Amino acid sequence: MQRKHNQRLVPIAKTLRKNMTRQERRLWYDFLRAYPVRFNRQKVLGPYVVDFYCASAKLVIEIDGSQHYAYAGKAQDAGRDRFLAGYGLRVVRIPNNDVDSRFPEVCEHIDHLVKTALASEQAEKEAL
């Protein structure tokens, strides 16, 4: 399995942080940045840069524009998701229009995913 960090992509990730989409910017500044569980934005994971990453919840959040729903985009995303799943990460894809029109529900969904993942992790530790 490939290393989780790819130093060659760090400059690209930095550029993406500076040039986030409107929806990424909204989710970051209005929710994830102050969220009590740490999220990273534009995180390098292997050959990919993911939009948002929560290590403790093993969660990747991708904010998807229309190109992700075309055939080529779906195929590329499937390979990316398989790679990330190989590290035990759950990838959740949220359409741009959901961030625009259903922002409170998107935040509630992410909160639920994080809390569920952390509770599951805690239960596994206690079972050992």
Rosetta blueprint (number, residue, H / E / L):
1 M L
2 Q L
3 R L
4 K L
5 H L
6 N L
7 Q H
8 R H
9 L H
10 V H
11 P H
12 I H
13 A H
14 K H
15 T H
16 L H
17 R H
18 K H
19 N L
20 M L
21 T L
22 R H
23 Q H
24 E H
25 R H
26 R H
27 L H
28 W H
29 Y H
30 D H
31 F L
32 L H
33 R H
34 A H
35 Y L
36 P L
37 V L
38 R L
39 F L
40 N E
41 R E
42 Q E
43 K E
44 V E
45 L E
46 G L
47 P L
48 Y E
49 V E
50 V E
51 D E
52 F E
53 Y E
54 C E
55 A L
56 S L
57 A L
58 K L
59 L E
60 V E
61 I E
62 E E
63 I E
64 D E
65 G L
66 S H
67 Q H
68 H H
69 Y H
70 A L
71 Y H
72 A H
73 G H
74 K H
75 A H
76 Q H
77 D H
78 A H
79 G H
80 R H
81 D H
82 R H
83 F H
84 L H
85 A H
86 G L
87 Y L
88 G L
89 L L
90 R E
91 V E
92 V E
93 R E
94 I E
95 P E
96 N H
97 N H
98 D H
99 V H
100 D H
101 S H
102 R L
103 F H
104 P H
105 E H
106 V H
107 C H
108 E H
109 H H
110 I H
111 D H
112 H H
113 L H
114 V H
115 K H
116 T H
117 A H
118 L H
119 A H
120 S H
121 E H
122 Q H
123 A H
124 E H
125 K H
126 E H
127 A H
128 L L
